[in-house]
Amino acid sequence: MRFTKMEGIGNDYVYVNCFAETVENPEELAVRMSRYHFGCGSDGLILIMPSDQADFRMRMFNNDGSESEMCGNGIRCVAKYCHDRGLTSKETITIETGGGVKTLHLNVVDGVTQSVRVDMGVPELDGAKIPSMMTGSPVKDCRIHVEDTEYTMTLVNMGNPHAVTFVDDPASAPVTTHGPLLECHPMFPRKANIEFVQVIDRTHVKMRVWERGTGETLACGTGASAVLVACVLNGLTERTAQVELPGGKLQIEWNPMDNHVYMTGPATFVYDGEWLLG
C-alpha cells in the first residue's frame, strides 16, 4: 500500500489516497503505522476518499485507533495533496469531514500549494452540544478539579470538543500529567481536547495541547481555532490573532460578519512510502 507522510506545523499524519488504495481496517492500521520505531511514527492516519457531497472526503484516526471528527492541520494537508498530486486543479475546494463540509482556499504559486485558508465553520458554544455535562451557551466557567488543582475552562466545539484553560506559561503547565486526566474527565462524555493557553497580547497567544486519543502534539488546528474563540469570549484578544504552538504559528480569525472561524497555515510533504506489513 502506498502512503504519504505530511505535516502541518509539526502535526504529522500518514495519508492514504483511497482513490488508488483500499484500507480494510483503518483503526488497526492507524495504530500500527503510527508507532515510532516499529511503524512510520505519526499522530495518526488520514484517508483521502471520494465524497457524494463535497470534492473530497477525509477520515481521521488518532494513533490509538480512535476516529476523530476533524483535524485542522490535517485538512490543509489533504487539500495540498489533492491539488499538488493532480486529483483536482481547483484552488477552492470542499472537503467532507466528520465535523461537516469545510471550504478551503489554496494559495498556489507555480502550481504548488504554499498555504491553505480553511473555513472552520461556526463554533458550537452550547455546553450540551460540546458535548459536556455543562448547560448554557457559552460555557466560560466550567470548573474541574484534577488532583490538587482547579481549572476554569471555556468549552468550544470546532467540529470536535475542546476545553480551553488559561495559564501563566504553557511551557511549565502540566500538559502531560493533567492533560490526560482532563481529557477523560466525566464532564466530557466523548472526551475532549485540552488547551493550555497564555495570552501574550491582544493579537498573540501561545498554547500547548493535549489531543484526545493522541496525547501532546506539536500543533492542533481545531485547537488553535477553539483557543481564539475562547480568548474572544473572555475579552482577552481581538477577533484575529496569531496562535503560536510548539510546531509553528497559525493565523486565526473569528469573522463577526458570518460568525465563521478561519484558519490559515502551511502544509508540507515529508516523504512517500510503501507499507509492506499488510
C-alpha positions as CSV (number, residue, x, y, z in Angstrom):
1,M,0.0,0.0,0.0
2,R,1.4,3.4,-1.0
3,F,1.2,6.2,1.5
4,T,2.4,9.8,2.0
5,K,3.8,11.4,5.2
6,M,2.7,15.1,5.5
7,E,2.8,17.6,8.3
8,G,1.2,20.9,9.2
9,I,3.4,22.9,11.6
10,G,4.6,19.6,13.2
11,N,1.2,17.9,13.4
12,D,2.1,14.8,11.3
13,Y,-0.1,12.2,9.8
14,V,0.2,9.3,7.4
15,Y,-2.1,9.9,4.3
16,V,-3.5,7.2,2.1
17,N,-5.1,8.0,-1.3
18,C,-8.2,5.8,-1.2
19,F,-8.9,6.6,-4.9
20,A,-6.0,4.3,-5.6
21,E,-5.7,2.2,-2.4
22,T,-8.0,0.1,-0.3
23,V,-7.9,0.2,3.6
24,E,-9.9,-2.6,5.2
25,N,-9.3,-1.8,8.9
26,P,-8.3,1.8,9.4
27,E,-8.5,1.7,13.2
28,E,-5.9,-1.1,13.4
29,L,-3.8,0.4,10.6
30,A,-3.6,3.7,12.4
31,V,-2.1,2.1,15.5
32,R,0.4,0.0,13.5
33,M,1.6,2.8,11.2
34,S,1.7,5.5,13.9
35,R,4.1,3.6,16.2
36,Y,7.6,5.0,16.5
37,H,10.4,2.6,15.8
38,F,8.0,-0.1,14.6
39,G,6.0,2.0,12.1
40,C,6.2,5.4,10.4
41,G,5.7,7.4,13.6
42,S,2.8,9.9,13.4
43,D,-0.1,11.5,15.2
44,G,-2.4,9.2,13.2
45,L,-3.8,8.2,9.9
46,I,-5.9,10.2,7.4
47,L,-7.7,8.7,4.5
48,I,-8.4,10.8,1.4
49,M,-11.6,9.5,-0.2
50,P,-14.4,10.2,-2.7
51,S,-17.4,12.1,-1.4
52,D,-21.0,12.4,-2.6
53,Q,-21.4,15.8,-1.0
54,A,-18.1,17.5,-1.5
55,D,-15.0,17.4,-3.7
56,F,-13.3,15.0,-1.3
57,R,-13.8,13.3,2.0
58,M,-11.3,12.8,4.8
59,R,-11.4,10.3,7.6
60,M,-9.0,10.8,10.5
61,F,-7.8,8.2,13.0
62,N,-5.7,9.1,16.1
63,N,-2.7,7.0,16.9
64,D,-4.7,5.0,19.4
65,G,-7.1,3.9,16.6
66,S,-10.0,6.1,17.7
67,E,-11.7,8.1,14.9
68,S,-12.0,11.8,15.3
69,E,-14.3,14.2,13.5
70,M,-11.9,16.8,12.3
71,C,-8.3,17.9,12.1
72,G,-7.4,21.4,11.1
73,N,-3.8,20.8,10.2
74,G,-4.7,17.5,8.6
75,I,-7.3,19.0,6.3
76,R,-4.8,21.6,5.0
77,C,-2.5,18.7,4.1
78,V,-5.4,16.9,2.4
79,A,-6.1,20.0,0.3
80,K,-2.4,20.3,-0.7
81,Y,-2.3,16.6,-1.6
82,C,-5.4,16.7,-3.8
83,H,-4.2,19.8,-5.7
84,D,-0.5,19.1,-6.0
85,R,-0.9,15.4,-6.8
86,G,-3.4,16.2,-9.6
87,L,-6.7,15.0,-8.1
88,T,-8.1,18.5,-8.8
89,S,-7.0,21.7,-10.5
90,K,-9.3,23.9,-8.4
91,E,-7.9,26.3,-5.9
92,T,-11.0,26.4,-3.9
93,I,-12.3,23.0,-2.8
94,T,-14.7,21.4,-0.4
95,I,-13.8,18.5,1.9
96,E,-16.3,16.4,3.8
97,T,-15.3,15.6,7.4
98,G,-17.0,14.1,10.5
99,G,-17.5,17.7,11.6
100,G,-19.2,18.8,8.4
101,V,-18.2,20.0,4.9
102,K,-15.4,22.6,5.0
103,T,-14.4,25.0,2.3
104,L,-10.7,25.6,1.7
105,H,-8.9,28.3,-0.3
106,L,-5.4,27.3,-1.6
107,N,-2.6,29.8,-2.0
108,V,-0.9,28.3,-5.1
109,V,2.4,29.5,-6.5
110,D,3.8,28.0,-9.7
111,G,1.5,25.0,-9.3
112,V,2.5,24.3,-5.7
113,T,0.2,24.9,-2.7
114,Q,2.1,27.2,-0.3
115,S,-0.6,27.7,2.4
116,V,-4.3,27.0,2.9
117,R,-7.1,29.0,4.4
118,V,-9.8,26.9,5.9
119,D,-13.3,27.9,6.7
120,M,-13.7,26.1,10.0
121,G,-17.4,27.0,10.3
122,V,-19.4,28.4,13.2
123,P,-18.1,27.4,16.6
124,E,-20.6,25.5,18.8
125,L,-20.8,27.0,22.2
126,D,-23.7,25.2,23.8
127,G,-22.4,23.2,26.7
128,A,-24.7,20.2,26.0
129,K,-23.6,20.1,22.3
130,I,-19.8,20.3,23.0
131,P,-20.7,17.7,24.4
132,S,-20.3,18.2,28.1
133,M,-22.3,17.9,31.3
134,M,-22.5,21.7,31.5
135,T,-25.5,23.6,30.3
136,G,-25.7,27.1,28.9
137,S,-24.1,29.0,26.0
138,P,-21.3,29.9,26.1
139,V,-19.7,27.9,28.9
140,K,-16.8,30.1,30.3
141,D,-16.7,28.9,33.9
142,C,-16.5,25.1,33.7
143,R,-14.6,24.2,36.9
144,I,-12.8,20.9,37.1
145,H,-10.7,19.6,39.9
146,V,-7.7,17.4,39.0
147,E,-5.6,16.2,41.9
148,D,-5.0,19.4,43.8
149,T,-5.6,21.9,41.0
150,E,-8.8,23.6,39.9
151,Y,-9.1,24.5,36.3
152,T,-11.6,27.1,34.9
153,M,-12.3,26.1,31.3
154,T,-14.1,27.6,28.3
155,L,-15.8,25.0,26.1
156,V,-15.8,25.2,22.3
157,N,-16.7,22.6,19.7
158,M,-14.9,23.2,16.3
159,G,-16.1,20.0,14.7
160,N,-14.6,18.2,17.8
161,P,-14.8,19.1,21.5
162,H,-12.2,21.4,23.2
163,A,-11.7,22.7,26.7
164,V,-9.5,25.8,27.0
165,T,-7.8,26.9,30.2
166,F,-5.6,30.0,30.7
167,V,-2.2,29.6,32.4
168,D,0.8,31.8,33.2
169,D,3.2,29.8,31.0
170,P,2.3,26.8,28.8
171,A,5.9,25.6,28.9
172,S,5.6,24.8,32.6
173,A,1.9,23.8,32.5
174,P,1.2,20.1,33.5
175,V,0.1,19.2,30.0
176,T,1.3,15.6,30.0
177,T,0.1,14.8,33.6
178,H,-3.2,16.7,33.9
179,G,-3.9,16.7,30.2
180,P,-4.9,13.0,30.1
181,L,-7.0,13.4,33.3
182,L,-8.9,16.3,31.9
183,E,-9.3,14.6,28.5
184,C,-11.1,11.7,30.2
185,H,-12.9,13.6,32.9
186,P,-16.6,12.6,33.4
187,M,-17.5,16.2,32.4
188,F,-16.8,15.2,28.8
189,P,-18.9,12.2,27.7
190,R,-16.9,11.9,24.4
191,K,-13.7,13.1,26.0
192,A,-12.1,16.4,25.0
193,N,-9.0,18.1,23.6
194,I,-7.4,20.2,26.3
195,E,-5.6,23.5,25.5
196,F,-3.3,25.4,28.0
197,V,-3.1,29.0,26.8
198,Q,-1.0,32.1,27.6
199,V,-2.2,35.5,26.3
200,I,0.9,37.5,25.2
201,D,-1.1,40.5,23.9
202,R,-4.4,41.1,22.1
203,T,-3.1,39.7,18.8
204,H,-0.8,36.9,20.0
205,V,-1.3,33.9,22.2
206,K,0.8,30.8,22.9
207,M,-0.6,27.3,23.6
208,R,0.1,23.6,24.2
209,V,-2.4,21.0,23.5
210,W,-3.3,17.5,24.8
211,E,-5.2,15.9,22.0
212,R,-7.9,13.4,22.6
213,G,-6.8,9.9,21.5
214,T,-3.2,11.0,20.7
215,G,-1.5,12.9,23.6
216,E,0.5,16.0,23.3
217,T,1.1,17.1,19.7
218,L,3.2,19.9,18.3
219,A,0.1,21.6,16.8
220,C,-3.7,21.3,16.6
221,G,-5.7,23.4,14.1
222,T,-9.1,22.9,15.6
223,G,-7.5,23.6,19.0
224,A,-6.0,26.9,17.8
225,S,-9.4,27.9,16.4
226,A,-11.1,27.0,19.7
227,V,-8.4,29.0,21.6
228,L,-9.1,32.1,19.6
229,V,-12.9,31.8,20.2
230,A,-12.3,31.3,23.9
231,C,-10.0,34.3,24.1
232,V,-12.6,36.5,22.4
233,L,-15.4,35.2,24.7
234,N,-13.3,36.1,27.7
235,G,-12.4,39.5,26.3
236,L,-8.7,38.7,26.1
237,T,-7.9,39.2,22.4
238,E,-9.1,40.8,19.2
239,R,-11.1,38.6,16.8
240,T,-8.0,38.0,14.7
241,A,-4.8,36.8,16.3
242,Q,-1.7,34.7,15.8
243,V,-1.7,31.5,17.7
244,E,1.7,30.1,18.5
245,L,2.1,26.4,19.0
246,P,5.3,24.3,19.6
247,G,5.4,23.4,15.9
248,G,4.7,26.8,14.5
249,K,2.2,29.6,14.0
250,L,-1.4,29.8,12.7
251,Q,-3.4,32.9,11.8
252,I,-6.9,32.6,13.2
253,E,-9.9,34.9,12.6
254,W,-13.4,34.8,14.0
255,N,-15.3,36.8,11.5
256,P,-18.1,38.9,13.0
257,M,-19.9,39.1,9.7
258,D,-20.7,35.4,9.2
259,N,-19.6,34.1,12.6
260,H,-17.2,31.6,10.9
261,V,-13.7,30.9,12.2
262,Y,-10.9,31.0,9.5
263,M,-7.6,29.3,9.9
264,T,-4.6,29.9,7.7
265,G,-1.4,27.9,7.8
266,P,1.1,25.8,5.8
267,A,1.1,22.2,4.7
268,T,4.2,20.2,3.8
269,F,5.1,16.9,2.1
270,V,7.6,14.8,4.0
271,Y,8.0,11.6,2.0
272,D,6.2,8.9,0.1
273,G,6.4,5.3,1.1
274,E,5.1,1.8,0.7
275,W,3.6,-0.1,3.6
276,L,4.8,-3.8,3.5
277,L,3.4,-5.3,6.7
278,G,-0.2,-5.9,5.3
